[in-house]
């Protein structure tokens, strides 16, 4: 593995030379295996996070003092997704400038006939109102979409608009049900990097417009959620709403925004989600993506592209992209089309 940027401390999952995967505490570039009930699983660690973190703090101190044993160099390991959660939840349209740009560029949610400046003014007012009086929008992403932070992404052969969405991801450390925003951060164990890859041309459903968007077809392909490289404990991130989020496509910066631009911050997201579902330890919440998606540039992922994505304090992902090679009998996406009147 070539040199990659890792946070100084974190929790991850790794494999070496065909051996079974293992969970590990990473300290200063070396992995120290964790025994958490299942050698390859980090979920049990987060199920007892309140007790586990003080023990890990002591182990970190021992490692740095030279009494923690010999670690395994990260350079010789394959980096796996740092957790295989039972639930992956994603916030949509949650960055102010991002949504304003979309509404300005595409006339979404605006009255007909407005010019770009008028659309931007209206969008700004709407987002300010939404932050005060609105509610988050969220959806579920399948665990089968998970990939490691350095795994290649296969661009679906039947999508011409496969897009990136770099996001701060939250890892839950306590069960949460009907938790108020004032107590929500008590349920956060750590943070990592997620990239909510989307096939834009598969999302809209003109055949059933009243149903809205289709996230099964648009956001669920294998590899559509590179996660990691590590989960950084929440105690080591002073303010998750003050982290720079940057994605480069090759050498070109596409996204470069602070997490401060969230419309609904992490406590609001946890309050909203836990009101409607049971959040479980190890669950991952992707908190939305800032401005600069491929839709904004009309530039989507192509064979040979390399995405380099970083969030301050959380390391980076390096994801090469290649075109899908289809089996002879592979079934392709059938484009959705508006339905005419019966008998027409």
NUMAR-30161 format. One line per 2 residues: number of its first residue (from 1); their letters; for each residue x, y, z of N, C-alpha, C. Coordinates in steps of 0.02 Angstrom, whole numbers. Example, Ala and Ser with C-alpha at 12.3 -4.5 7.8 and 13.67 -1.06 7.14 Angstrom:
BEGIN
1	AS	660,-284,390,615,-225,390,660,-165,390 | 642,-112,354,684,-53,357,645,2,394 $
//
This chain:
BEGIN
1	XX	42,-60,0,0,0,0,44,62,0 | 28,110,-42,66,172,-43,50,213,19 $
3	XX	90,263,32,81,305,91,15,343,87 | -24,339,140,-87,374,145,-89,413,210 $
5	XX	-135,460,214,-141,501,275,-191,469,322 | -167,452,383,-210,425,435,-210,474,494 $
7	XX	-265,477,531,-261,515,594,-213,481,642 | -188,519,690,-139,492,737,-169,437,780 $
9	XX	-233,443,797,-266,393,839,-333,377,808 | -350,313,806,-415,293,780,-426,219,787 $
11	XX	-485,197,767,-504,128,770,-521,105,700 | -494,47,680,-506,24,612,-509,-51,607 $
13	XX	-517,-74,546,-518,-145,530,-469,-157,473 | -431,-212,477,-377,-223,430,-373,-296,411 $
15	XX	-336,-310,358,-320,-378,338,-249,-379,311 | -216,-436,317,-147,-441,294,-135,-509,261 $
17	XX	-110,-507,199,-87,-567,164,-137,-624,165 | -201,-608,155,-251,-660,152,-273,-687,219 $
19	XX	-245,-661,274,-267,-682,341,-336,-654,356 | -367,-679,409,-433,-655,429,-428,-582,450 $
21	XX	-480,-542,436,-480,-472,458,-475,-466,534 | -451,-409,557,-448,-397,628,-461,-323,643 $
23	XX	-489,-311,701,-501,-243,725,-439,-219,764 | -426,-154,760,-365,-129,792,-372,-57,813 $
25	XX	-336,-40,865,-324,28,885,-262,52,848 | -267,109,814,-210,137,778,-181,195,818 $
27	XX	-116,192,829,-81,246,863,-18,261,824 | -15,322,798,46,348,765,73,301,711 $
29	XX	27,277,669,49,239,610,56,164,619 | 36,137,677,40,65,688,-26,41,716 $
31	XX	-43,-22,700,-106,-52,722,-93,-100,779 | -135,-95,831,-131,-138,889,-197,-175,896 $
33	XX	-198,-240,883,-262,-277,882,-302,-268,946 | -369,-265,936,-417,-257,990,-456,-322,996 $
35	XX	-463,-347,1056,-507,-404,1069,-574,-377,1093 | -625,-385,1051,-690,-355,1067,-747,-405,1062 $
37	XX	-733,-470,1071,-784,-520,1065,-783,-555,998 | -770,-516,946,-760,-543,878,-700,-508,850 $
39	XX	-649,-545,833,-584,-516,815,-590,-467,756 | -638,-479,711,-643,-438,651,-696,-384,655 $
41	XX	-730,-378,711,-790,-335,716,-778,-279,766 | -793,-218,747,-787,-162,794,-853,-144,827 $
43	XX	-910,-171,803,-974,-154,834,-975,-170,908 | -950,-229,931,-951,-242,1004,-914,-190,1045 $
45	XX	-862,-160,1016,-826,-107,1052,-872,-47,1065 | -912,-29,1015,-956,29,1023,-1018,13,1065 $
47	XX	-1033,-52,1071,-1089,-71,1115,-1071,-61,1188 | -1008,-56,1205,-987,-43,1274,-939,17,1275 $
49	XX	-954,67,1234,-909,122,1224,-893,161,1288 | -942,170,1331,-929,209,1392,-875,178,1435 $
51	XX	-870,111,1434,-817,77,1471,-754,68,1428 | -763,59,1363,-707,44,1319,-660,103,1310 $
53	XX	-688,164,1304,-645,221,1289,-594,235,1344 | -612,235,1408,-560,244,1459,-505,191,1456 $
55	XX	-524,129,1440,-472,77,1432,-427,92,1373 | -456,116,1319,-416,132,1260,-370,191,1274 $
57	XX	-394,240,1312,-351,297,1331,-289,273,1368 | -299,226,1413,-241,199,1451,-194,162,1404 $
59	XX	-223,125,1357,-180,88,1311,-141,136,1265 | -172,189,1243,-137,239,1202,-78,268,1241 $
61	XX	-90,286,1304,-36,313,1345,21,263,1352 | 3,199,1362,55,148,1369,95,139,1305 $
63	XX	61,140,1248,95,133,1183,144,191,1173 | 121,250,1188,164,308,1177,222,313,1227 $
65	XX	214,280,1283,270,279,1331,318,221,1318 | 301,178,1270,345,122,1253,327,57,1288 $
67	XX	271,57,1325,251,-3,1363,191,-38,1333 | 174,-22,1271,113,-48,1243,122,-105,1194 $
69	XX	182,-132,1189,194,-186,1143,210,-162,1073 | 220,-210,1028,240,-196,959,178,-192,915 $
71	XX	171,-137,879,116,-130,832,133,-157,764 | 82,-160,721,90,-183,652,89,-122,606 $
73	XX	139,-114,565,143,-56,521,83,-55,473 | 52,3,466,-6,9,423,11,-3,350 $
75	XX	74,11,332,93,5,261,85,-66,235 | 85,-116,278,78,-184,255,8,-212,259 $
77	XX	-42,-170,272,-109,-193,285,-158,-166,233 | -209,-207,217,-266,-182,180,-314,-150,229 $
79	XX	-337,-90,212,-381,-52,256,-454,-67,236 | -491,-96,283,-561,-113,273,-606,-57,300 $
81	XX	-670,-57,285,-714,-9,319,-706,-17,394 | -700,38,432,-685,31,503,-740,1,545 $
83	XX	-800,-6,516,-855,-37,551,-904,-64,499 | -939,-117,517,-994,-142,476,-1058,-132,517 $
85	XX	-1087,-72,511,-1143,-55,555,-1206,-93,536 | -1252,-96,584,-1317,-126,569,-1361,-78,529 $
87	XX	-1349,-13,538,-1389,37,503,-1344,93,479 | -1356,115,417,-1322,174,389,-1376,224,370 $
89	XX	-1372,283,399,-1422,335,389,-1388,396,360 | -1420,427,312,-1389,484,276,-1436,544,276 $
91	XX	-1408,601,293,-1446,664,288,-1437,692,218 | -1492,714,188,-1489,744,122,-1502,819,125 $
93	XX	-1475,855,76,-1486,927,71,-1473,962,137 | -1414,951,166,-1401,975,234,-1344,1026,237 $
95	XX	-1320,1050,180,-1271,1104,181,-1300,1165,145 | -1297,1220,179,-1333,1280,157,-1312,1303,87 $
97	XX	-1246,1311,77,-1224,1337,12,-1237,1286,-43 | -1231,1222,-27,-1245,1170,-75,-1316,1175,-101 $
99	XX	-1365,1179,-55,-1435,1182,-76,-1450,1246,-113 | -1421,1301,-90,-1432,1365,-125,-1404,1362,-196 $
101	XX	-1345,1332,-204,-1317,1324,-272,-1362,1283,-316 | -1389,1227,-290,-1434,1185,-329,-1496,1223,-350 $
103	XX	-1525,1259,-303,-1586,1297,-319,-1573,1354,-367 | -1512,1380,-366,-1493,1434,-412,-1479,1406,-482 $
105	XX	-1443,1350,-484,-1423,1322,-549,-1480,1289,-587 | -1527,1259,-550,-1576,1215,-583,-1648,1236,-574 $
107	XX	-1661,1294,-546,-1729,1319,-537,-1771,1276,-491 | -1740,1231,-454,-1778,1187,-410,-1809,1228,-353 $
109	XX	-1873,1222,-343,-1907,1256,-289,-1918,1330,-300 | -1906,1355,-360,-1915,1426,-374,-1974,1437,-421 $
111	XX	-2001,1496,-418,-2054,1513,-464,-2026,1521,-535 | -2065,1503,-586,-2042,1510,-655,-2027,1584,-671 $
113	XX	-1978,1593,-714,-1964,1661,-739,-1913,1700,-699 | -1888,1674,-643,-1839,1711,-604,-1769,1702,-634 $
115	XX	-1729,1756,-632,-1660,1748,-655,-1618,1718,-599 | -1554,1705,-613,-1512,1670,-565,-1504,1708,-500 $
117	XX	-1497,1775,-504,-1489,1815,-443,-1553,1812,-401 | -1610,1813,-433,-1673,1810,-396,-1683,1741,-365 $
119	XX	-1663,1688,-402,-1668,1621,-375,-1623,1613,-314 | -1562,1641,-318,-1516,1635,-261,-1543,1672,-200 $
121	XX	-1572,1730,-210,-1600,1768,-154,-1656,1729,-122 | -1700,1700,-163,-1756,1662,-137,-1731,1599,-101 $
123	XX	-1682,1565,-130,-1655,1505,-99,-1623,1520,-31 | -1589,1576,-26,-1557,1595,36,-1609,1606,91 $
125	XX	-1663,1640,74,-1717,1651,122,-1749,1585,143 | -1759,1541,95,-1789,1476,111,-1745,1434,156 $
127	XX	-1679,1434,144,-1635,1394,186,-1630,1423,257 | -1631,1489,263,-1631,1518,330,-1694,1499,367 $
129	XX	-1750,1500,332,-1813,1481,363,-1813,1406,380 | -1786,1365,335,-1784,1293,347,-1743,1277,410 $
131	XX	-1686,1311,418,-1644,1298,476,-1681,1313,541 | -1724,1364,541,-1760,1384,601,-1823,1343,614 $
133	XX	-1859,1328,559,-1926,1298,568,-1934,1230,536 | -1885,1208,496,-1892,1146,459,-1867,1085,496 $
135	XX	-1864,1030,460,-1840,966,487,-1789,936,439 | -1743,896,465,-1696,861,421,-1731,813,374 $
137	XX	-1696,797,320,-1717,746,273,-1665,690,276 | -1688,628,282,-1640,573,289,-1665,511,253 $
139	XX	-1618,467,237,-1634,404,204,-1585,350,227 | -1600,288,209,-1560,231,230,-1517,208,171 $
141	XX	-1455,191,186,-1408,165,136,-1390,93,156 | -1387,46,109,-1374,-23,128,-1302,-36,148 $
143	XX	-1292,-83,194,-1225,-101,216,-1185,-129,158 | -1218,-159,109,-1182,-187,51,-1148,-134,9 $
145	XX	-1163,-70,20,-1130,-16,-16,-1062,2,14 | -1045,-25,72,-982,-8,106,-921,-28,65 $
147	XX	-869,14,69,-804,-1,41,-751,30,86 | -689,7,81,-635,36,118,-614,103,89 $
149	XX	-575,140,128,-555,208,108,-509,210,48 | -478,153,31,-431,152,-26,-451,100,-78 $
151	XX	-512,74,-71,-536,25,-120,-557,60,-185 | -548,28,-242,-571,58,-305,-647,59,-308 $
153	XX	-673,109,-342,-745,116,-354,-761,93,-425 | -808,48,-430,-832,27,-496,-890,72,-517 $
155	XX	-880,108,-571,-932,152,-597,-983,110,-635 | -1046,110,-615,-1095,68,-649,-1098,81,-724 $
157	XX	-1101,27,-762,-1102,33,-836,-1164,68,-861 | -1217,67,-821,-1280,98,-843,-1293,166,-812 $
159	XX	-1240,199,-786,-1247,267,-760,-1196,313,-794 | -1220,368,-819,-1177,420,-848,-1166,478,-800 $
161	XX	-1198,474,-741,-1194,530,-693,-1179,505,-623 | -1127,465,-617,-1106,442,-551,-1066,498,-518 $
163	XX	-1087,517,-458,-1066,579,-426,-1039,566,-356 | -999,613,-331,-970,608,-264,-1009,652,-215 $
165	XX	-1007,634,-151,-1036,675,-97,-996,661,-34 | -943,698,-24,-901,688,35,-937,712,98 $
167	XX	-934,672,152,-974,687,211,-938,669,275 | -949,709,327,-931,690,395,-980,637,419 $
169	XX	-953,581,443,-995,526,467,-988,519,543 | -1044,510,576,-1048,503,648,-1059,429,665 $
171	XX	-1024,405,716,-1033,336,740,-1065,339,809 | -1121,303,817,-1159,304,878,-1127,257,930 $
173	XX	-1126,279,993,-1095,240,1047,-1142,220,1103 | -1206,242,1099,-1256,221,1147,-1322,212,1110 $
175	XX	-1366,166,1132,-1432,164,1101,-1467,231,1109 | -1504,250,1058,-1538,315,1059,-1609,309,1033 $
177	XX	-1656,327,1074,-1727,328,1054,-1759,389,1087 | -1787,433,1045,-1820,494,1067,-1774,537,1110 $
179	XX	-1713,546,1086,-1662,584,1122,-1666,658,1102 | -1667,702,1151,-1669,774,1135,-1603,798,1108 $
181	XX	-1604,853,1072,-1542,880,1044,-1493,900,1100 | -1520,918,1159,-1477,938,1214,-1435,880,1241 $
183	XX	-1460,818,1232,-1424,759,1257,-1393,717,1201 | -1404,739,1139,-1387,697,1082,-1312,680,1078 $
185	XX	-1269,729,1093,-1198,717,1084,-1170,666,1134 | -1208,652,1187,-1188,599,1234,-1189,530,1201 $
187	XX	-1223,525,1144,-1230,461,1109,-1180,453,1052 | -1135,501,1043,-1086,498,989,-1021,469,1015 $
189	XX	-997,416,982,-934,385,1001,-875,412,961 | -887,428,897,-832,450,855,-854,473,787 $
191	XX	-803,489,746,-815,518,680,-770,484,629 | -793,482,568,-753,456,513,-773,492,449 $
193	XX	-744,471,393,-757,500,328,-802,453,288 | -854,481,258,-896,443,212,-903,480,146 $
195	XX	-915,442,93,-927,472,28,-990,439,-1 | -1045,476,1,-1110,450,-20,-1115,454,-96 $
197	XX	-1083,405,-129,-1083,404,-202,-1155,396,-228 | -1172,430,-282,-1240,431,-308,-1240,425,-383 $
199	XX	-1286,384,-409,-1300,383,-481,-1358,431,-493 | -1341,493,-510,-1392,545,-516,-1446,527,-567 $
201	XX	-1426,494,-620,-1474,479,-673,-1519,420,-656 | -1513,392,-596,-1558,338,-575,-1606,360,-520 $
203	XX	-1602,421,-497,-1637,441,-436,-1709,464,-449 | -1720,502,-501,-1787,531,-513,-1835,477,-537 $
205	XX	-1898,481,-515,-1949,433,-536,-2007,469,-570 | -1999,489,-633,-2054,522,-669,-2114,477,-681 $
207	XX	-2104,411,-674,-2160,366,-684,-2208,367,-624 | -2183,385,-565,-2225,393,-506,-2204,457,-470 $
209	XX	-2218,515,-500,-2192,578,-473,-2214,592,-401 | -2270,566,-381,-2292,578,-313,-2251,544,-261 $
211	XX	-2209,495,-282,-2167,458,-235,-2099,491,-225 | -2080,538,-268,-2018,574,-259,-1957,538,-285 $
213	XX	-1905,529,-243,-1841,504,-265,-1834,430,-248 | -1791,396,-285,-1779,324,-276,-1707,314,-255 $
215	XX	-1695,304,-190,-1627,298,-166,-1601,226,-171 | -1644,177,-182,-1620,110,-196,-1581,110,-262 $
217	XX	-1611,139,-314,-1579,139,-379,-1522,189,-384 | -1525,243,-345,-1477,297,-353,-1418,296,-307 $
219	XX	-1422,261,-250,-1370,268,-199,-1347,202,-168 | -1362,146,-199,-1354,83,-164,-1308,33,-197 $
221	XX	-1274,50,-250,-1230,3,-285,-1172,-18,-240 | -1142,-76,-252,-1082,-95,-215,-1027,-42,-221 $
223	XX	-997,-26,-164,-944,24,-164,-967,96,-159 | -1033,107,-154,-1059,176,-154,-1054,210,-86 $
225	XX	-1018,180,-38,-1002,215,24,-932,198,48 | -880,227,17,-814,222,48,-816,252,118 $
227	XX	-792,214,167,-796,236,237,-728,227,269 | -707,277,309,-643,273,343,-593,323,316 $
229	XX	-529,313,334,-498,249,352,-510,226,424 | -516,273,472,-522,255,542,-581,293,572 $
231	XX	-604,267,629,-651,304,671,-611,339,725 | -615,404,727,-579,443,778,-626,455,837 $
233	XX	-607,437,897,-651,447,955,-672,520,962 | -735,529,982,-764,597,987,-724,641,1035 $
235	XX	-695,611,1086,-657,651,1135,-597,685,1104 | -575,662,1045,-516,691,1012,-534,742,959 $
237	XX	-598,754,948,-621,804,899,-656,859,938 | -622,915,951,-651,967,994,-718,994,969 $
239	XX	-724,1004,903,-786,1031,875,-799,1000,807 | -845,953,802,-858,922,737,-891,969,688 $
241	XX	-912,1027,711,-943,1076,667,-893,1130,646 | -829,1113,650,-776,1158,628,-720,1118,595 $
243	XX	-739,1076,547,-692,1033,512,-694,1048,437 | -636,1056,407,-634,1069,335,-642,1004,297 $
245	XX	-687,1006,248,-705,947,207,-682,962,136 | -636,921,110,-605,936,45,-603,874,1 $
247	XX	-627,880,-60,-622,825,-109,-590,851,-172 | -539,813,-194,-505,828,-257,-520,773,-307 $
249	XX	-531,792,-369,-537,745,-424,-473,754,-465 | -427,706,-461,-361,719,-487,-329,775,-448 $
251	XX	-309,828,-481,-278,885,-447,-328,942,-436 | -388,935,-459,-437,989,-455,-479,984,-392 $
253	XX	-482,1038,-354,-523,1040,-294,-596,1050,-315 | -639,1004,-293,-710,1007,-311,-752,1028,-251 $
255	XX	-736,1002,-192,-771,1021,-130,-720,1046,-80 | -735,1102,-48,-690,1130,2,-732,1175,47 $
257	XX	-759,1147,100,-808,1182,142,-800,1160,214 | -819,1203,260,-819,1186,331,-884,1151,349 $
259	XX	-879,1104,397,-940,1072,423,-985,1122,459 | -961,1183,470,-1002,1235,500,-1060,1254,456 $
261	XX	-1058,1236,392,-1111,1255,345,-1171,1208,348 | -1170,1158,393,-1229,1115,401,-1291,1157,418 $
263	XX	-1346,1140,387,-1410,1171,404,-1435,1142,471 | -1435,1076,477,-1455,1042,538,-1392,1008,566 $
265	XX	-1369,1030,623,-1308,1003,652,-1321,935,683 | -1269,903,705,-1272,834,728,-1325,824,782 $
267	XX	-1331,867,833,-1384,856,883,-1454,855,853 | -1467,900,805,-1533,900,772,-1544,837,733 $
269	XX	-1492,812,699,-1499,751,660,-1515,691,705 | -1479,685,761,-1490,629,806,-1559,634,838 $
271	XX	-1579,694,857,-1647,703,884,-1699,681,834 | -1693,703,772,-1741,686,720,-1742,610,707 $
273	XX	-1683,581,697,-1680,510,680,-1705,467,738 | -1684,483,799,-1703,441,856,-1777,449,873 $
275	XX	-1809,502,850,-1881,509,860,-1920,457,820 | -1890,435,764,-1926,392,718,-1900,320,715 $
277	XX	-1837,310,734,-1809,242,733,-1766,233,796 | -1747,170,808,-1701,155,862,-1630,156,835 $
279	XX	-1589,202,860,-1519,204,842,-1481,154,886 | -1436,116,854,-1399,63,888,-1325,80,891 $
281	XX	-1289,57,942,-1216,69,944,-1183,42,881 | -1139,83,854,-1105,66,791,-1140,92,730 $
283	XX	-1202,116,736,-1236,144,678,-1197,205,652 | -1200,215,586,-1166,270,553,-1217,319,527 $
285	XX	-1206,383,541,-1248,437,514,-1204,481,471 | -1217,482,406,-1183,529,361,-1222,595,363 $
287	XX	-1186,650,374,-1219,712,394,-1232,760,336 | -1225,738,274,-1237,781,217,-1172,805,185 $
289	XX	-1178,828,124,-1119,846,85,-1119,920,67 | -1061,952,70,-1057,1023,53,-1060,1035,-22 $
291	XX	-1060,1098,-40,-1063,1119,-110,-1004,1090,-149 | -1015,1078,-214,-961,1056,-257,-968,986,-285 $
293	XX	-1029,960,-286,-1040,894,-316,-1034,898,-392 | -1029,840,-423,-1023,838,-496,-1081,871,-532 $
295	XX	-1140,868,-501,-1199,900,-531,-1187,975,-541 | -1153,1006,-494,-1140,1078,-499,-1094,1094,-557 $
297	XX	-1045,1050,-569,-996,1062,-622,-1016,1029,-688 | -1070,990,-687,-1087,948,-745,-1027,905,-765 $
299	XX	-994,877,-715,-934,834,-724,-942,775,-677 | -950,717,-705,-962,657,-665,-903,610,-669 $
301	XX	-904,558,-628,-847,513,-623,-838,473,-687 | -774,464,-706,-755,428,-767,-703,376,-751 $
303	XX	-698,328,-795,-646,278,-791,-577,312,-787 | -537,294,-737,-470,323,-729,-467,381,-680 $
305	XX	-524,408,-659,-523,461,-608,-497,435,-541 | -469,481,-502,-449,465,-433,-477,520,-388 $
307	XX	-517,500,-339,-543,546,-289,-499,544,-227 | -475,601,-206,-439,608,-143,-480,651,-97 $
309	XX	-503,622,-42,-551,655,2,-524,658,72 | -528,716,103,-502,723,171,-550,765,213 $
311	XX	-549,751,278,-583,792,328,-532,805,383 | -525,867,404,-474,886,453,-479,842,515 $
313	XX	-423,811,533,-419,770,593,-439,697,583 | -467,681,524,-493,614,512,-455,575,459 $
315	XX	-403,606,430,-364,572,378,-392,583,309 | -381,535,265,-403,543,196,-422,476,165 $
317	XX	-461,482,111,-476,426,68,-444,438,0 | -420,386,-32,-396,390,-101,-430,334,-139 $
319	XX	-476,352,-184,-519,303,-217,-510,308,-293 | -477,260,-324,-473,258,-397,-539,232,-426 $
321	XX	-557,256,-484,-620,237,-516,-607,199,-580 | -646,147,-591,-641,111,-654,-710,91,-679 $
323	XX	-716,81,-743,-780,64,-774,-798,-9,-758 | -862,-20,-750,-887,-88,-737,-879,-132,-799 $
325	XX	-858,-194,-788,-856,-243,-841,-914,-291,-831 | -958,-294,-880,-1020,-330,-873,-1014,-402,-895 $
327	XX	-1048,-446,-858,-1058,-514,-882,-1105,-513,-942 | -1101,-564,-983,-1140,-565,-1045,-1215,-561,-1032 $
329	XX	-1238,-591,-976,-1310,-592,-962,-1330,-542,-909 | -1288,-491,-897,-1302,-441,-845,-1365,-402,-862 $
331	XX	-1405,-388,-811,-1465,-347,-819,-1447,-275,-804 | -1466,-230,-848,-1450,-159,-840,-1511,-121,-814 $
333	XX	-1497,-63,-785,-1550,-19,-762,-1595,1,-820 | -1659,-4,-809,-1707,18,-860,-1728,89,-843 $
335	XX	-1712,138,-885,-1727,208,-869,-1801,218,-853 | -1814,258,-803,-1882,275,-785,-1910,326,-834 $
337	XX	-1971,318,-853,-2003,362,-902,-2072,381,-878 | -2094,443,-891,-2163,461,-874,-2213,414,-908 $
339	XX	-2265,396,-871,-2316,353,-899,-2370,394,-934 | -2388,374,-993,-2443,407,-1028,-2510,386,-999 $
341	XX	-2563,415,-1025,-2630,397,-1002,-2647,326,-1026 | -2682,287,-984,-2701,219,-1005,-2741,221,-1069 $
343	XX	-2723,177,-1115,-2758,173,-1179,-2734,222,-1231 | -2688,267,-1210,-2664,317,-1259,-2614,286,-1307 $
//
